[in-house]
Amino acid sequence: MSMQALLYRARELGTLSDITYRNAMIRMSKEGWRRQEPGRHPGLEQPSILPKSLELLESAGIAAVIIAREARAPMNLFSTATARQPTLSNATAEELTIEAHDFASPEKGGRVFSLFDN
């Protein structure tokens, strides 16, 4: 959690007065900490809700392929988004692009948009 968020919350809870909060923010600005806070920065946060949700759904007998299809997401992109430790894959834009005929049929009123179309 950032220092700015902690200061803001402390002011909201009445732990810091408005003047103390203002002085702390001025100090943060002077030190350049509003853009880059001091100290070690932890690694990227790892997602936990999506992978756990996927595990629960799969344990209930709902396959990831079905969920991806319902979400109208290409399986490569869906797998990356729901992985415990997402990594950039070597997939090309063509592999990640959803083809309209894969998930949407005119009789169902479906319409698919690709994140990779210009």
Secondary structure in CASP SS format (residue, H / E / C, confidence):
PFRMAT SS
TARGET T0000
AUTHOR 0000-0000-0000
METHOD secondary structure of the structure
MODEL  1
M C 1.00
S C 1.00
M H 1.00
Q H 1.00
A H 1.00
L H 1.00
L H 1.00
Y H 1.00
R H 1.00
A H 1.00
R H 1.00
E H 1.00
L C 1.00
G C 1.00
T C 1.00
L C 1.00
S C 1.00
D H 1.00
I H 1.00
T H 1.00
Y H 1.00
R H 1.00
N H 1.00
A H 1.00
M H 1.00
I H 1.00
R H 1.00
M H 1.00
S H 1.00
K H 1.00
E H 1.00
G C 1.00
W C 1.00
R C 1.00
R C 1.00
Q C 1.00
E C 1.00
P C 1.00
G C 1.00
R C 1.00
H C 1.00
P C 1.00
G C 1.00
L C 1.00
E C 1.00
Q C 1.00
P C 1.00
S C 1.00
I H 1.00
L H 1.00
P H 1.00
K H 1.00
S H 1.00
L H 1.00
E H 1.00
L H 1.00
L H 1.00
E H 1.00
S H 1.00
A C 1.00
G C 1.00
I C 1.00
A C 1.00
A H 1.00
V H 1.00
I H 1.00
I H 1.00
A H 1.00
R H 1.00
E H 1.00
A H 1.00
R C 1.00
A C 1.00
P C 1.00
M H 1.00
N H 1.00
L H 1.00
F H 1.00
S H 1.00
T H 1.00
A H 1.00
T C 1.00
A C 1.00
R C 1.00
Q C 1.00
P C 1.00
T C 1.00
L C 1.00
S C 1.00
N C 1.00
A C 1.00
T C 1.00
A H 1.00
E H 1.00
E H 1.00
L H 1.00
T C 1.00
I C 1.00
E C 1.00
A H 1.00
H H 1.00
D H 1.00
F H 1.00
A C 1.00
S C 1.00
P H 1.00
E H 1.00
K H 1.00
G C 1.00
G C 1.00
R C 1.00
V C 1.00
F C 1.00
S C 1.00
L C 1.00
F C 1.00
D C 1.00
N C 1.00
END
